[in-house]
């Protein structure tokens, strides 16, 4: 009987360990410095837009990512309880994923490709396609 219990625990432990090792799961905060450095390389962006984005626009957003859902909030407005929205994650490589979710604002499905490097990930933003960086906050 003890052998059967040990094998059962070992079987379920592999799933718990697998979830902990998913590189995209965790809490991520926008990194203003890295994002603005990416924006510096963009041509054709109006100066007024650049000034707006440089005025503490980045660095405030936090994403909490689970295997099957995510929550987003601004650091200065963290709710007492997070509302998680379902998403589908496809691992594309050891450093990138494709995330698909339903955007309530646009009432459409959105797909984003996130690229991971060191303890951060990035994704293209705005029509100028520079990258916003999010770094692990835990």
matplotlib code that plots the C-alpha trace (Angstrom):
import matplotlib.pyplot as plt

x = [0.0, 2.9, 4.4, 1.1, 0.8, 4.4, 3.8, 0.6, 2.4, 5.3, 2.8, 1.0, 4.2, 5.5, 2.6, 3.1, 6.8, 6.0, 3.8, 6.5, 9.0, 6.9, 9.1, 6.1, 4.2, 4.7, 4.3, 5.8, 6.1, 6.6, 10.2, 10.2, 14.0, 14.2, 10.9, 12.1, 15.4, 13.5, 11.4, 14.6, 15.3, 11.9, 11.7, 8.7, 7.1, 5.7, 7.6, 4.3, 3.7, 7.2, 6.8, 3.6, 5.1, 8.1, 6.0, 5.8, 3.5, 5.6, 6.7, 3.3, 1.5, 1.7, 0.8, 0.1, 0.3, -0.9, -0.9, -4.5, -5.3, -3.9, -4.7, -3.5, -3.4, -1.5, 0.9, -0.7, -4.2, -3.7, -7.2, -7.8, -8.7, -7.4, -9.8, -8.2, -9.2, -8.7, -6.0, -4.5, -0.7, 1.3, 5.0, 6.8, 10.3, 12.4, 12.1, 8.8, 5.1, 1.9, -0.9, -4.5, -7.2, -10.6, -10.3, -13.5, -12.8, -12.5, -14.8, -12.4, -9.7, -6.2, -3.0, 0.4, 3.8, 6.0, 9.8, 11.7, 15.3, 17.0, 14.3, 12.1, 9.8, 8.9, 6.1, 5.5, 3.4, 1.8, 1.8, 5.5, 6.2, 8.8, 8.9, 7.5, 9.5, 8.1, 10.5, 9.9, 8.6, 8.8]
y = [0.0, 2.4, 1.8, 2.7, 5.9, 6.9, 6.3, 8.3, 11.2, 11.0, 11.1, 14.2, 15.9, 16.1, 18.3, 20.7, 20.9, 21.4, 24.4, 26.0, 25.6, 27.4, 30.4, 32.7, 32.2, 34.9, 38.6, 41.0, 44.8, 47.2, 48.4, 52.1, 52.3, 49.4, 50.3, 53.9, 52.7, 50.6, 53.6, 55.6, 53.6, 54.3, 56.7, 58.7, 59.0, 62.5, 64.5, 65.1, 61.3, 60.7, 63.4, 61.8, 58.3, 59.6, 61.2, 58.2, 56.3, 53.1, 51.3, 51.2, 48.2, 44.8, 41.5, 38.5, 35.4, 31.9, 28.9, 29.5, 33.1, 36.5, 39.7, 43.3, 46.3, 49.6, 49.5, 52.5, 51.0, 47.4, 45.9, 43.9, 40.9, 40.4, 39.5, 36.8, 36.5, 33.3, 33.0, 30.4, 30.0, 28.3, 27.9, 28.7, 28.2, 28.2, 32.1, 32.9, 32.3, 33.2, 34.4, 34.6, 36.2, 38.0, 41.8, 43.1, 46.7, 45.8, 42.8, 40.7, 38.0, 39.4, 37.5, 38.7, 37.1, 37.6, 37.2, 36.4, 37.5, 37.2, 38.0, 40.0, 39.7, 42.1, 42.6, 45.2, 48.2, 51.1, 51.4, 52.1, 48.6, 49.4, 46.9, 47.3, 45.3, 43.6, 42.2, 39.7, 41.4, 38.5]
z = [0.0, 0.8, -2.6, -4.3, -2.3, -3.1, -6.9, -6.8, -5.1, -7.5, -10.4, -9.2, -8.1, -11.7, -12.7, -9.8, -10.6, -14.3, -13.5, -11.4, -14.2, -16.9, -17.7, -18.4, -15.1, -12.5, -11.8, -14.3, -14.1, -17.0, -17.2, -18.2, -18.8, -21.2, -23.0, -23.6, -24.9, -27.4, -28.3, -29.0, -32.1, -33.7, -36.6, -37.6, -34.2, -33.6, -30.9, -29.0, -28.8, -27.6, -24.9, -23.7, -23.6, -21.7, -19.0, -16.6, -19.0, -18.8, -15.7, -13.9, -15.5, -13.7, -15.3, -13.2, -15.4, -14.6, -16.8, -18.0, -17.1, -16.3, -14.4, -15.1, -12.9, -12.4, -9.5, -7.8, -8.2, -7.1, -6.3, -3.2, -5.4, -8.8, -11.6, -13.8, -17.5, -19.4, -22.0, -24.2, -24.3, -27.0, -26.3, -29.5, -28.3, -25.1, -25.2, -26.8, -26.4, -28.3, -26.0, -27.2, -25.1, -25.5, -25.2, -23.6, -24.7, -28.4, -28.2, -30.2, -29.7, -29.5, -30.1, -28.8, -29.2, -26.1, -26.3, -23.1, -22.4, -19.1, -16.4, -18.8, -21.7, -24.4, -26.9, -29.7, -28.8, -30.8, -34.5, -34.4, -33.0, -30.5, -27.6, -24.1, -21.6, -18.5, -15.9, -13.2, -10.1, -7.6]

ax = plt.figure().add_subplot(projection="3d")
ax.plot(x, y, z, "-o")
ax.set_aspect("equal")
plt.show()
